[in-house]
Amino acid sequence: MATIYRGTGWSSDCIGETKNGTVYRGTGWSSDAVGEYKDGTIYRGCGLHSDAIGEYKNGTIYTGLGLHSREIGEYKDGTIYRGIGWSSTAIGEYKEGSDGVAAAALLLLAADLL
């Protein structure tokens, strides 16, 4: 399980979490499932009602799939960044978790990433 925060440091706010491949907006009893991630693909919605909207691999977050994908951010060492390389800006943090945190970032921080 990973907890996702908007912002960094003392000014960060908890906005969601991931659990068993599912991304939740909010935490605990008040959380709502908003998507899933599996094998490098990010889905909006759950189960039969899900649509692939992006990818994550090697520390990079992509919107779109395959040849039509576009790099929009990075994740490393517990921080989520908008942009790539030197021009990137920290927009969030995650505690625990794995590459799937990129899925949560795309779904929960979409307005900040795009």
A tleap script that builds the chain and sets N, CA, C and O, in Angstrom:
source leaprc.protein.ff14SB
mol = sequence {
  NMET ALA THR ILE TYR ARG GLY THR GLY TRP
  SER SER ASP CYS ILE GLY GLU THR LYS ASN
  GLY THR VAL TYR ARG GLY THR GLY TRP SER
  SER ASP ALA VAL GLY GLU TYR LYS ASP GLY
  THR ILE TYR ARG GLY CYS GLY LEU HIE SER
  ASP ALA ILE GLY GLU TYR LYS ASN GLY THR
  ILE TYR THR GLY LEU GLY LEU HIE SER ARG
  GLU ILE GLY GLU TYR LYS ASP GLY THR ILE
  TYR ARG GLY ILE GLY TRP SER SER THR ALA
  ILE GLY GLU TYR LYS GLU GLY SER ASP GLY
  VAL ALA ALA ALA ALA LEU LEU LEU LEU ALA
  ALA ASP LEU CLEU
}
set mol.1.N position { 0.838 -1.177 0.000 }
set mol.1.CA position { 0.000 0.000 0.000 }
set mol.1.C position { 0.885 1.243 0.000 }
set mol.1.O position { 1.925 1.276 0.657 }
set mol.2.N position { 0.463 2.260 -0.742 }
set mol.2.CA position { 1.178 3.530 -0.781 }
set mol.2.C position { 0.189 4.656 -0.504 }
set mol.2.O position { -0.968 4.593 -0.922 }
set mol.3.N position { 0.645 5.674 0.195 }
set mol.3.CA position { -0.159 6.867 0.432 }
set mol.3.C position { 0.365 7.971 -0.477 }
set mol.3.O position { 1.577 8.152 -0.592 }
set mol.4.N position { -0.527 8.706 -1.121 }
set mol.4.CA position { -0.172 9.737 -2.088 }
set mol.4.C position { -0.503 11.112 -1.512 }
set mol.4.O position { -1.571 11.317 -0.936 }
set mol.5.N position { 0.430 12.049 -1.677 }
set mol.5.CA position { 0.267 13.412 -1.156 }
set mol.5.C position { 0.397 14.425 -2.279 }
set mol.5.O position { 1.233 14.262 -3.168 }
set mol.6.N position { -0.430 15.479 -2.250 }
set mol.6.CA position { -0.268 16.626 -3.142 }
set mol.6.C position { 0.619 17.600 -2.397 }
set mol.6.O position { 0.369 17.913 -1.233 }
set mol.7.N position { 1.654 18.081 -3.064 }
set mol.7.CA position { 2.601 18.974 -2.417 }
set mol.7.C position { 3.703 18.178 -1.741 }
set mol.7.O position { 3.666 16.948 -1.709 }
set mol.8.N position { 4.678 18.888 -1.204 }
set mol.8.CA position { 5.812 18.228 -0.561 }
set mol.8.C position { 6.066 18.831 0.819 }
set mol.8.O position { 5.693 19.970 1.103 }
set mol.9.N position { 6.703 18.043 1.652 }
set mol.9.CA position { 7.085 18.530 2.976 }
set mol.9.C position { 5.890 18.870 3.859 }
set mol.9.O position { 4.860 18.197 3.825 }
set mol.10.N position { 6.051 19.937 4.655 }
set mol.10.CA position { 5.013 20.340 5.607 }
set mol.10.C position { 3.730 20.800 4.931 }
set mol.10.O position { 2.665 20.762 5.547 }
set mol.11.N position { 3.808 21.231 3.689 }
set mol.11.CA position { 2.618 21.736 3.009 }
set mol.11.C position { 1.882 20.656 2.216 }
set mol.11.O position { 1.006 20.982 1.415 }
set mol.12.N position { 2.215 19.382 2.416 }
set mol.12.CA position { 1.574 18.316 1.652 }
set mol.12.C position { 0.242 17.907 2.277 }
set mol.12.O position { 0.062 17.967 3.493 }
set mol.13.N position { -0.686 17.489 1.413 }
set mol.13.CA position { -2.001 17.012 1.839 }
set mol.13.C position { -2.205 15.608 1.305 }
set mol.13.O position { -1.937 15.346 0.132 }
set mol.14.N position { -2.675 14.704 2.145 }
set mol.14.CA position { -2.964 13.336 1.722 }
set mol.14.C position { -4.189 13.362 0.801 }
set mol.14.O position { -5.241 13.875 1.184 }
set mol.15.N position { -4.055 12.807 -0.414 }
set mol.15.CA position { -5.167 12.822 -1.358 }
set mol.15.C position { -5.613 11.435 -1.784 }
set mol.15.O position { -6.663 11.297 -2.412 }
set mol.16.N position { -4.835 10.394 -1.456 }
set mol.16.CA position { -5.256 9.066 -1.856 }
set mol.16.C position { -4.274 7.989 -1.473 }
set mol.16.O position { -3.274 8.231 -0.797 }
set mol.17.N position { -4.590 6.782 -1.929 }
set mol.17.CA position { -3.728 5.648 -1.638 }
set mol.17.C position { -3.895 4.577 -2.705 }
set mol.17.O position { -4.852 4.594 -3.479 }
set mol.18.N position { -2.960 3.657 -2.732 }
set mol.18.CA position { -3.056 2.504 -3.614 }
set mol.18.C position { -3.077 1.248 -2.752 }
set mol.18.O position { -2.437 1.191 -1.702 }
set mol.19.N position { -3.817 0.251 -3.205 }
set mol.19.CA position { -3.911 -0.996 -2.475 }
set mol.19.C position { -4.212 -2.125 -3.460 }
set mol.19.O position { -5.236 -2.096 -4.143 }
set mol.20.N position { -3.327 -3.113 -3.534 }
set mol.20.CA position { -3.539 -4.290 -4.376 }
set mol.20.C position { -3.862 -3.935 -5.827 }
set mol.20.O position { -4.733 -4.560 -6.432 }
set mol.21.N position { -3.180 -2.952 -6.387 }
set mol.21.CA position { -3.378 -2.588 -7.783 }
set mol.21.C position { -4.530 -1.646 -8.044 }
set mol.21.O position { -4.807 -1.328 -9.201 }
set mol.22.N position { -5.210 -1.191 -7.010 }
set mol.22.CA position { -6.325 -0.256 -7.156 }
set mol.22.C position { -5.915 1.094 -6.588 }
set mol.22.O position { -5.246 1.166 -5.557 }
set mol.23.N position { -6.323 2.167 -7.268 }
set mol.23.CA position { -6.020 3.531 -6.835 }
set mol.23.C position { -7.287 4.124 -6.232 }
set mol.23.O position { -8.360 4.067 -6.832 }
set mol.24.N position { -7.148 4.694 -5.033 }
set mol.24.CA position { -8.272 5.281 -4.306 }
set mol.24.C position { -8.068 6.776 -4.115 }
set mol.24.O position { -6.972 7.220 -3.772 }
set mol.25.N position { -9.122 7.549 -4.338 }
set mol.25.CA position { -9.123 8.967 -3.974 }
set mol.25.C position { -9.616 9.026 -2.540 }
set mol.25.O position { -10.693 8.516 -2.228 }
set mol.26.N position { -8.833 9.647 -1.663 }
set mol.26.CA position { -9.155 9.654 -0.252 }
set mol.26.C position { -8.533 8.440 0.427 }
set mol.26.O position { -7.891 7.616 -0.224 }
set mol.27.N position { -8.728 8.335 1.737 }
set mol.27.CA position { -8.157 7.229 2.498 }
set mol.27.C position { -9.199 6.636 3.446 }
set mol.27.O position { -10.188 7.281 3.796 }
set mol.28.N position { -8.952 5.405 3.845 }
set mol.28.CA position { -9.825 4.753 4.814 }
set mol.28.C position { -11.241 4.550 4.320 }
set mol.28.O position { -11.473 4.253 3.148 }
set mol.29.N position { -12.192 4.716 5.242 }
set mol.29.CA position { -13.602 4.477 4.926 }
set mol.29.C position { -14.170 5.459 3.918 }
set mol.29.O position { -15.149 5.146 3.240 }
set mol.30.N position { -13.583 6.635 3.806 }
set mol.30.CA position { -14.122 7.649 2.892 }
set mol.30.C position { -13.460 7.613 1.517 }
set mol.30.O position { -13.605 8.557 0.741 }
set mol.31.N position { -12.737 6.540 1.204 }
set mol.31.CA position { -12.042 6.473 -0.088 }
set mol.31.C position { -12.940 5.894 -1.182 }
set mol.31.O position { -13.836 5.095 -0.911 }
set mol.32.N position { -12.681 6.313 -2.417 }
set mol.32.CA position { -13.404 5.819 -3.594 }
set mol.32.C position { -12.403 5.303 -4.607 }
set mol.32.O position { -11.408 5.971 -4.889 }
set mol.33.N position { -12.650 4.121 -5.160 }
set mol.33.CA position { -11.777 3.565 -6.192 }
set mol.33.C position { -11.942 4.385 -7.470 }
set mol.33.O position { -13.061 4.580 -7.945 }
set mol.34.N position { -10.822 4.868 -8.029 }
set mol.34.CA position { -10.874 5.682 -9.250 }
set mol.34.C position { -10.120 5.045 -10.406 }
set mol.34.O position { -10.224 5.516 -11.538 }
set mol.35.N position { -9.363 3.983 -10.144 }
set mol.35.CA position { -8.629 3.363 -11.222 }
set mol.35.C position { -7.804 2.185 -10.762 }
set mol.35.O position { -7.837 1.783 -9.598 }
set mol.36.N position { -7.055 1.637 -11.722 }
set mol.36.CA position { -6.219 0.472 -11.465 }
set mol.36.C position { -4.911 0.603 -12.222 }
set mol.36.O position { -4.793 1.400 -13.153 }
set mol.37.N position { -3.937 -0.185 -11.814 }
set mol.37.CA position { -2.687 -0.267 -12.551 }
set mol.37.C position { -2.191 -1.707 -12.559 }
set mol.37.O position { -2.337 -2.445 -11.585 }
set mol.38.N position { -1.601 -2.081 -13.693 }
set mol.38.CA position { -1.092 -3.441 -13.817 }
set mol.38.C position { -0.097 -3.497 -14.968 }
set mol.38.O position { -0.362 -3.010 -16.067 }
set mol.39.N position { 1.052 -4.101 -14.690 }
set mol.39.CA position { 2.054 -4.363 -15.738 }
set mol.39.C position { 2.408 -3.127 -16.555 }
set mol.39.O position { 2.563 -3.224 -17.772 }
set mol.40.N position { 2.538 -1.983 -15.921 }
set mol.40.CA position { 2.974 -0.779 -16.599 }
set mol.40.C position { 1.875 0.027 -17.264 }
set mol.40.O position { 2.160 1.050 -17.887 }
set mol.41.N position { 0.619 -0.407 -17.150 }
set mol.41.CA position { -0.506 0.320 -17.751 }
set mol.41.C position { -1.385 0.904 -16.653 }
set mol.41.O position { -1.605 0.275 -15.618 }
set mol.42.N position { -1.886 2.117 -16.890 }
set mol.42.CA position { -2.734 2.833 -15.946 }
set mol.42.C position { -4.156 2.876 -16.522 }
set mol.42.O position { -4.354 3.222 -17.686 }
set mol.43.N position { -5.132 2.523 -15.694 }
set mol.43.CA position { -6.535 2.482 -16.121 }
set mol.43.C position { -7.366 3.451 -15.304 }
set mol.43.O position { -7.212 3.534 -14.086 }
set mol.44.N position { -8.253 4.189 -15.975 }
set mol.44.CA position { -9.250 5.012 -15.283 }
set mol.44.C position { -10.491 4.136 -15.164 }
set mol.44.O position { -10.939 3.554 -16.151 }
set mol.45.N position { -11.039 4.043 -13.973 }
set mol.45.CA position { -12.162 3.152 -13.727 }
set mol.45.C position { -11.654 1.783 -13.293 }
set mol.45.O position { -10.453 1.512 -13.319 }
set mol.46.N position { -12.588 0.927 -12.895 }
set mol.46.CA position { -12.211 -0.387 -12.370 }
set mol.46.C position { -12.982 -1.503 -13.067 }
set mol.46.O position { -14.126 -1.326 -13.485 }
set mol.47.N position { -12.334 -2.643 -13.179 }
set mol.47.CA position { -12.976 -3.828 -13.742 }
set mol.47.C position { -13.365 -3.661 -15.198 }
set mol.47.O position { -12.593 -3.148 -16.008 }
set mol.48.N position { -14.570 -4.100 -15.519 }
set mol.48.CA position { -15.051 -4.053 -16.903 }
set mol.48.C position { -15.264 -2.636 -17.412 }
set mol.48.O position { -15.364 -2.420 -18.619 }
set mol.49.N position { -15.335 -1.674 -16.508 }
set mol.49.CA position { -15.594 -0.286 -16.883 }
set mol.49.C position { -14.326 0.553 -16.880 }
set mol.49.O position { -14.386 1.761 -16.653 }
set mol.50.N position { -13.176 -0.072 -17.130 }
set mol.50.CA position { -11.910 0.664 -17.096 }
set mol.50.C position { -11.400 0.945 -18.503 }
set mol.50.O position { -11.644 0.176 -19.433 }
set mol.51.N position { -10.687 2.061 -18.644 }
set mol.51.CA position { -10.074 2.455 -19.913 }
set mol.51.C position { -8.599 2.736 -19.664 }
set mol.51.O position { -8.251 3.433 -18.710 }
set mol.52.N position { -7.727 2.196 -20.519 }
set mol.52.CA position { -6.290 2.464 -20.417 }
set mol.52.C position { -6.034 3.917 -20.796 }
set mol.52.O position { -6.440 4.362 -21.870 }
set mol.53.N position { -5.352 4.667 -19.902 }
set mol.53.CA position { -5.119 6.091 -20.163 }
set mol.53.C position { -3.648 6.476 -20.134 }
set mol.53.O position { -3.295 7.596 -20.504 }
set mol.54.N position { -2.784 5.563 -19.698 }
set mol.54.CA position { -1.376 5.920 -19.618 }
set mol.54.C position { -0.498 4.745 -19.261 }
set mol.54.O position { -0.958 3.613 -19.110 }
set mol.55.N position { 0.787 5.048 -19.131 }
set mol.55.CA position { 1.776 4.026 -18.825 }
set mol.55.C position { 2.783 4.564 -17.817 }
set mol.55.O position { 2.911 5.775 -17.639 }
set mol.56.N position { 3.487 3.664 -17.165 }
set mol.56.CA position { 4.579 4.028 -16.272 }
set mol.56.C position { 5.680 2.998 -16.420 }
set mol.56.O position { 5.429 1.793 -16.429 }
set mol.57.N position { 6.897 3.487 -16.534 }
set mol.57.CA position { 8.035 2.574 -16.602 }
set mol.57.C position { 9.330 3.342 -16.391 }
set mol.57.O position { 9.474 4.492 -16.806 }
set mol.58.N position { 10.266 2.670 -15.735 }
set mol.58.CA position { 11.611 3.220 -15.524 }
set mol.58.C position { 11.610 4.639 -14.959 }
set mol.58.O position { 12.445 5.458 -15.344 }
set mol.59.N position { 10.683 4.936 -14.051 }
set mol.59.CA position { 10.659 6.230 -13.402 }
set mol.59.C position { 9.963 7.333 -14.180 }
set mol.59.O position { 10.008 8.493 -13.769 }
set mol.60.N position { 9.315 7.001 -15.300 }
set mol.60.CA position { 8.641 8.011 -16.122 }
set mol.60.C position { 7.148 7.703 -16.204 }
set mol.60.O position { 6.750 6.543 -16.304 }
set mol.61.N position { 6.325 8.755 -16.160 }
set mol.61.CA position { 4.873 8.658 -16.289 }
set mol.61.C position { 4.490 9.167 -17.679 }
set mol.61.O position { 4.934 10.236 -18.098 }
set mol.62.N position { 3.668 8.400 -18.385 }
set mol.62.CA position { 3.225 8.748 -19.736 }
set mol.62.C position { 1.708 8.866 -19.775 }
set mol.62.O position { 1.007 8.106 -19.107 }
set mol.63.N position { 1.202 9.808 -20.550 }
set mol.63.CA position { -0.214 9.845 -20.856 }
set mol.63.C position { -0.351 9.277 -22.263 }
set mol.63.O position { 0.497 9.533 -23.118 }
set mol.64.N position { -1.395 8.521 -22.509 }
set mol.64.CA position { -1.538 7.831 -23.787 }
set mol.64.C position { -0.781 6.512 -23.766 }
set mol.64.O position { -0.110 6.174 -22.791 }
set mol.65.N position { -0.907 5.766 -24.882 }
set mol.65.CA position { -0.322 4.434 -24.961 }
set mol.65.C position { 0.545 4.271 -26.199 }
set mol.65.O position { 0.268 4.862 -27.242 }
set mol.66.N position { 1.590 3.469 -26.079 }
set mol.66.CA position { 2.432 3.110 -27.213 }
set mol.66.C position { 3.016 4.295 -27.943 }
set mol.66.O position { 3.575 5.202 -27.327 }
set mol.67.N position { 2.884 4.286 -29.275 }
set mol.67.CA position { 3.444 5.355 -30.107 }
set mol.67.C position { 2.783 6.707 -29.859 }
set mol.67.O position { 3.348 7.751 -30.186 }
set mol.68.N position { 1.600 6.682 -29.288 }
set mol.68.CA position { 0.868 7.922 -29.045 }
set mol.68.C position { 1.054 8.435 -27.613 }
set mol.68.O position { 0.337 9.338 -27.182 }
set mol.69.N position { 2.005 7.869 -26.879 }
set mol.69.CA position { 2.218 8.297 -25.493 }
set mol.69.C position { 3.114 9.532 -25.440 }
set mol.69.O position { 3.897 9.800 -26.351 }
set mol.70.N position { 2.971 10.274 -24.340 }
set mol.70.CA position { 3.750 11.490 -24.139 }
set mol.70.C position { 4.231 11.521 -22.689 }
set mol.70.O position { 3.448 11.301 -21.764 }
set mol.71.N position { 5.519 11.794 -22.495 }
set mol.71.CA position { 6.072 11.897 -21.143 }
set mol.71.C position { 5.498 13.128 -20.457 }
set mol.71.O position { 5.537 14.231 -21.003 }
set mol.72.N position { 4.962 12.927 -19.247 }
set mol.72.CA position { 4.408 14.072 -18.525 }
set mol.72.C position { 5.012 14.236 -17.132 }
set mol.72.O position { 4.834 15.275 -16.495 }
set mol.73.N position { 5.720 13.220 -16.662 }
set mol.73.CA position { 6.286 13.341 -15.329 }
set mol.73.C position { 7.227 12.219 -14.973 }
set mol.73.O position { 7.440 11.285 -15.745 }
set mol.74.N position { 7.788 12.333 -13.781 }
set mol.74.CA position { 8.729 11.346 -13.274 }
set mol.74.C position { 8.395 11.029 -11.821 }
set mol.74.O position { 7.701 11.789 -11.146 }
set mol.75.N position { 8.897 9.903 -11.360 }
set mol.75.CA position { 8.762 9.539 -9.950 }
set mol.75.C position { 10.053 8.870 -9.509 }
set mol.75.O position { 10.577 7.987 -10.188 }
set mol.76.N position { 10.555 9.305 -8.364 }
set mol.76.CA position { 11.755 8.678 -7.825 }
set mol.76.C position { 11.962 9.100 -6.380 }
set mol.76.O position { 11.653 10.226 -5.989 }
set mol.77.N position { 12.487 8.178 -5.607 }
set mol.77.CA position { 12.838 8.438 -4.211 }
set mol.77.C position { 11.707 9.085 -3.415 }
set mol.77.O position { 11.950 9.965 -2.589 }
set mol.78.N position { 10.468 8.648 -3.665 }
set mol.78.CA position { 9.344 9.150 -2.883 }
set mol.78.C position { 8.752 10.460 -3.353 }
set mol.78.O position { 7.860 10.997 -2.696 }
set mol.79.N position { 9.223 10.997 -4.483 }
set mol.79.CA position { 8.710 12.278 -4.991 }
set mol.79.C position { 8.148 12.105 -6.398 }
set mol.79.O position { 8.698 11.358 -7.207 }
set mol.80.N position { 7.050 12.801 -6.682 }
set mol.80.CA position { 6.417 12.809 -8.000 }
set mol.80.C position { 6.677 14.177 -8.627 }
set mol.80.O position { 6.461 15.209 -7.991 }
set mol.81.N position { 7.140 14.181 -9.874 }
set mol.81.CA position { 7.528 15.414 -10.563 }
set mol.81.C position { 6.678 15.638 -11.810 }
set mol.81.O position { 6.334 14.689 -12.515 }
set mol.82.N position { 6.341 16.908 -12.078 }
set mol.82.CA position { 5.744 17.308 -13.355 }
set mol.82.C position { 6.908 17.680 -14.255 }
set mol.82.O position { 7.790 18.434 -13.845 }
set mol.83.N position { 6.923 17.161 -15.478 }
set mol.83.CA position { 8.009 17.437 -16.398 }
set mol.83.C position { 9.124 16.415 -16.266 }
set mol.83.O position { 9.097 15.543 -15.398 }
set mol.84.N position { 10.109 16.546 -17.155 }
set mol.84.CA position { 11.188 15.569 -17.249 }
set mol.84.C position { 12.531 16.285 -17.107 }
set mol.84.O position { 12.723 17.371 -17.653 }
set mol.85.N position { 13.447 15.677 -16.381 }
set mol.85.CA position { 14.815 16.184 -16.296 }
set mol.85.C position { 14.941 17.465 -15.495 }
set mol.85.O position { 14.254 17.667 -14.493 }
set mol.86.N position { 15.844 18.332 -15.963 }
set mol.86.CA position { 16.165 19.573 -15.242 }
set mol.86.C position { 14.976 20.510 -15.092 }
set mol.86.O position { 14.923 21.301 -14.150 }
set mol.87.N position { 14.034 20.428 -16.004 }
set mol.87.CA position { 12.896 21.345 -15.946 }
set mol.87.C position { 11.735 20.794 -15.114 }
set mol.87.O position { 10.658 21.391 -15.100 }
set mol.88.N position { 11.931 19.675 -14.428 }
set mol.88.CA position { 10.845 19.078 -13.654 }
set mol.88.C position { 10.621 19.821 -12.338 }
set mol.88.O position { 11.536 20.429 -11.782 }
set mol.89.N position { 9.368 19.755 -11.854 }
set mol.89.CA position { 8.973 20.412 -10.612 }
set mol.89.C position { 8.293 19.393 -9.710 }
set mol.89.O position { 7.411 18.662 -10.163 }
set mol.90.N position { 8.684 19.333 -8.451 }
set mol.90.CA position { 8.058 18.418 -7.497 }
set mol.90.C position { 6.622 18.861 -7.235 }
set mol.90.O position { 6.380 20.019 -6.895 }
set mol.91.N position { 5.660 17.934 -7.393 }
set mol.91.CA position { 4.250 18.263 -7.159 }
set mol.91.C position { 3.610 17.354 -6.123 }
set mol.91.O position { 2.490 17.616 -5.684 }
set mol.92.N position { 4.301 16.287 -5.723 }
set mol.92.CA position { 3.702 15.375 -4.757 }
set mol.92.C position { 4.702 14.393 -4.193 }
set mol.92.O position { 5.858 14.338 -4.611 }
set mol.93.N position { 4.233 13.624 -3.239 }
set mol.93.CA position { 5.070 12.621 -2.597 }
set mol.93.C position { 4.289 11.330 -2.427 }
set mol.93.O position { 3.059 11.330 -2.458 }
set mol.94.N position { 5.003 10.239 -2.248 }
set mol.94.CA position { 4.369 8.978 -1.906 }
set mol.94.C position { 5.175 8.292 -0.823 }
set mol.94.O position { 6.401 8.388 -0.772 }
set mol.95.N position { 4.457 7.603 0.035 }
set mol.95.CA position { 5.070 6.857 1.118 }
set mol.95.C position { 4.846 5.385 0.834 }
set mol.95.O position { 3.718 4.957 0.589 }
set mol.96.N position { 5.926 4.607 0.866 }
set mol.96.CA position { 5.882 3.176 0.567 }
set mol.96.C position { 5.579 2.999 -0.925 }
set mol.96.O position { 5.717 3.940 -1.706 }
set mol.97.N position { 5.175 1.821 -1.305 }
set mol.97.CA position { 4.732 1.581 -2.669 }
set mol.97.C position { 5.832 1.265 -3.650 }
set mol.97.O position { 7.005 1.168 -3.289 }
set mol.98.N position { 5.439 1.108 -4.894 }
set mol.98.CA position { 6.333 0.715 -5.974 }
set mol.98.C position { 6.034 1.569 -7.197 }
set mol.98.O position { 5.522 2.682 -7.075 }
set mol.99.N position { 6.354 1.049 -8.366 }
set mol.99.CA position { 6.096 1.787 -9.594 }
set mol.99.C position { 4.618 2.140 -9.769 }
set mol.99.O position { 4.292 3.113 -10.449 }
set mol.100.N position { 3.732 1.363 -9.166 }
set mol.100.CA position { 2.307 1.635 -9.277 }
set mol.100.C position { 1.921 2.999 -8.752 }
set mol.100.O position { 0.837 3.500 -9.051 }
set mol.101.N position { 2.795 3.601 -7.974 }
set mol.101.CA position { 2.515 4.942 -7.472 }
set mol.101.C position { 2.366 5.924 -8.630 }
set mol.101.O position { 1.663 6.927 -8.501 }
set mol.102.N position { 3.007 5.654 -9.741 }
set mol.102.CA position { 2.850 6.507 -10.920 }
set mol.102.C position { 1.419 6.491 -11.414 }
set mol.102.O position { 0.912 7.498 -11.909 }
set mol.103.N position { 0.772 5.352 -11.278 }
set mol.103.CA position { -0.633 5.254 -11.659 }
set mol.103.C position { -1.465 6.175 -10.791 }
set mol.103.O position { -2.324 6.908 -11.281 }
set mol.104.N position { -1.200 6.128 -9.505 }
set mol.104.CA position { -1.927 6.999 -8.591 }
set mol.104.C position { -1.652 8.462 -8.910 }
set mol.104.O position { -2.551 9.301 -8.854 }
set mol.105.N position { -0.416 8.755 -9.242 }
set mol.105.CA position { -0.061 10.132 -9.575 }
set mol.105.C position { -0.858 10.621 -10.773 }
set mol.105.O position { -1.413 11.719 -10.747 }
set mol.106.N position { -0.919 9.815 -11.818 }
set mol.106.CA position { -1.634 10.238 -13.017 }
set mol.106.C position { -3.117 10.426 -12.735 }
set mol.106.O position { -3.721 11.387 -13.211 }
set mol.107.N position { -3.709 9.517 -11.964 }
set mol.107.CA position { -5.137 9.619 -11.693 }
set mol.107.C position { -5.485 10.699 -10.673 }
set mol.107.O position { -6.486 11.399 -10.827 }
set mol.108.N position { -4.665 10.837 -9.635 }
set mol.108.CA position { -5.002 11.763 -8.551 }
set mol.108.C position { -4.430 13.160 -8.734 }
set mol.108.O position { -4.991 14.131 -8.226 }
set mol.109.N position { -3.309 13.273 -9.461 }
set mol.109.CA position { -2.669 14.573 -9.648 }
set mol.109.C position { -2.748 15.027 -11.108 }
set mol.109.O position { -1.954 15.863 -11.538 }
set mol.110.N position { -3.679 14.493 -11.855 }
set mol.110.CA position { -3.768 14.775 -13.295 }
set mol.110.C position { -3.761 16.271 -13.600 }
set mol.110.O position { -3.056 16.713 -14.507 }
set mol.111.N position { -4.523 17.038 -12.867 }
set mol.111.CA position { -4.587 18.477 -13.132 }
set mol.111.C position { -3.226 19.128 -12.918 }
set mol.111.O position { -2.883 20.086 -13.612 }
set mol.112.N position { -2.442 18.615 -11.959 }
set mol.112.CA position { -1.125 19.167 -11.686 }
set mol.112.C position { -0.083 18.688 -12.704 }
set mol.112.O position { 0.879 19.398 -12.994 }
set mol.113.N position { -0.282 17.484 -13.239 }
set mol.113.CA position { 0.682 16.917 -14.179 }
set mol.113.C position { 0.520 17.473 -15.581 }
set mol.113.O position { 1.507 17.710 -16.278 }
set mol.114.N position { -0.718 17.683 -15.994 }
set mol.114.CA position { -0.972 18.094 -17.390 }
set mol.114.C position { -0.972 19.594 -17.554 }
set mol.114.O position { -1.170 20.093 -18.662 }
savepdb mol mol.pdb
quit
